[in-house]
Amino acid sequence: MARSSHAPPSFQAGELTDPRLTAALKTLELTVRRRLDGVLHGDHLGLIPGPGSEPGEARTYQPGDDVRQMDWSVTARTTHPHVRQMIADRELETWMVVDLSASLDFGTAYCQKRDLAIAAAAAITHLTSGGGNRIGAVVATGEQLVRIPARSGRVHAQSLLRSIATTPHARDGVRGDLRGGIESLRRPQRKRGLAVIVSDFLGDIDWQRSLRAISARHDLLAVEVLDPRDLSLPDVGDVVLHDPETGRTREFSVTPTLRADFAAAAQRHREQVEQALRSCGAPVLTLRTDRDWIADVVRFVSTRRHSFGAPTGRVPRQ
C-alpha cells in the first residue's frame, strides 16, 4: 500500500548515523509541531488534566464531571452548577514506557506499529515538554530494558526520540515484557507526574497489578497501537502466519468460521485490556496504522480538556 501523507516516517534503519533516520525524525518533529501547536494555546495545561495546585477557569458542570471540583461560589451566584478547572502544575515529570517488542514489528497499512509507537512518543514529548518539564523513557523489547533519564529541553527531547528509534529489534522468538517496563517505574521512587504506556497490549495481561501501583502516585495514559490485522483476518484463503514472539509458524486456511472466531477472540482481548486499564484509572488513546494518527491525538487531547473529570475510557470516534 502506498504511504499516506498522515503516516509517520519509517524508522527501520535504526542507526544513529543513518541520514535517513535523521531526516525521518526531523519530518516527524515538524509534523507533530505543525499539527499539535494549535492544541497548545492559552494556559499551561497538562496532557491529562489533573489535580493541579493553581485554579483555572470555571465552567458549567457536565454529567461525569468530578463533583469534588464544584465551584460553589460561582454555582450560588449563577444558580447553575459550575466546576473549577485546575491548571496542571508546572515542571511536570513525564515517564513513557514504550513497548517495542517483536509484535510491533508488523504493519499492513500505512506503516508498521513500531513506527506508530515512535510517533506516539514524539507527540507525547511535544505535548508535555516546555516550561522546565522533564521527560524520560523506558523502552521494553523483551530482550532488554533501555532507560533514558528524565531531563528537560529540546536537545534532550530530540536525543530521547533518537534513542527510542534506534533501539535494537528483539530477536525472533523473544516474548515482550511490558510488565517489566512498567515495574521499572516503581524503583527508584519518582516525583509525582504522568506515566504513559505505549503498547499494542497483545499477550497476557500480567501488568495490571504493576500499573495499579503506579497509578497510586502518577496520572496515567495508555496509548494503544493497533493494525487492522490485530482485529480481523482478510479473506485470503490459505495463509502462513508467523508469531515473532514465540517463533512459531503455522499454515491456515482462512475460512469464514476462522475469521469469525479470530475477530471474536480479538474483541474479547481488547475488552479485557480496556477493563484492566480502566481499573487503573488510565484513559486510552487508540492509534491505528490505517488512520490519521495525529488527528486522533488532537481529538483525544481536545476531548479530554473539554470533559475534565469525566470517567476514563475511550474517546468517541467522529
Disulfide bonds with the S-S distance in Angstrom:
none
